[in-house]
Amino acid sequence: MAVVHRLLRRGLSAASPLPSLQEIGRRPASSSAAAGDAAAELRGAREDVKQLLNSTSCHPILVRLGWHDAGTYDKNITEWPKCGGANGSLRFEIELKHAANAGLVNALKLIQPIKEKHAGVTYADLFQLASATAIEEAGGPKIPMIYGRVDVAAPEQCPPEGRLPAAGPPSPAEHLREVFYRMGLSDKEIVALSGAHTLGRARPERSGWGKPETKYTKNGPGAPGGQSWTSQWLKFDNSYFKDIKERQDEDLLVLPTDAVLFKDSSFKIYAEKYAADQDAFFEDYAEAHAKLSNLGAKFDPPKGISLE
């Protein structure tokens, strides 16, 4: 989950979901042939996401889109979709207006042409497919994904505001555990997922965090400016952990929820491990990302669809 509002903070002008972001409907009951057709359409969508990433360098915001749709999950609520999670609810204006989702309307605009081209792919699947593909295309690990997620049908089914993490809470470790334990995630998974901050940047005029620009961001790519966590902020590796540990570059961002990974005794075990061993980080990250992407999801077919 992007712990900080890294990207564009813009208001919404639409009075409803984006004009073209309308409910397509649930996937029809799947036979083996239908599942095969669904897999083919998902593969087509994945190729289009790759082309989008190559042309726009939008990896960070697509990761954030998938995480924020899934990250509303509450393991203590058993009823779907009240439990939240990866169900496509983030396409509706009421949820887009949650403070933690500032700017994500721009991610929807980017992927909407892909949704229209591949109408049989649900928003819930497309959000998670785009997020995992962005990680992989940035040099990260292969995420063991399954698809077939069902979309919620109406904005009334969106989760309440306040389920996503904040960047600068008074007690960072306690806050991270409160949010991620509610999802059913562990300390190891909290630290591994925090490593996705190797991608992206924060903008003070929009999120309240970071410098207006640094030597790493003043020339983009994309809109220039902001402050990144790493020098190569479109490359997925373990430099986030190395840079937080060393704290030697004032041009790199360290939030309270980042710094606590090397202060809290339990978090520190994993942060030190990932700073020293990128392979270990990649292995744990891939597992944690896949788990996050399935939280609260209803699958049709029930066992999901594999693209491998």
Secondary structure, DSSP 8 states (H G I E B T S, - for coil): --SS--S-------SSS-TT-----------HHHHHHHHHHHHHHHHHHHHHHHHH--HHHHHHHHHHHHTT--TT--STTTT-SSSSGGGSHHHHTSGGGTTHHHHHHHHHHHHHHTTTS-HHHHHHHHHHHHHHHTT-------B-B----SGGGS--TT-S--SS-SSHHHHHHHHHHHTT--HHHHHHHHGGGGS-EE-HHHHS-S-S--TTTTT-SSS---EESSSSTTS-SSHHHHHHHH---TTS---HHHHGGGTSHHHHHHHHHHHH-HHHHHHHHHHHHHHHHHTT--BSSTT-B---
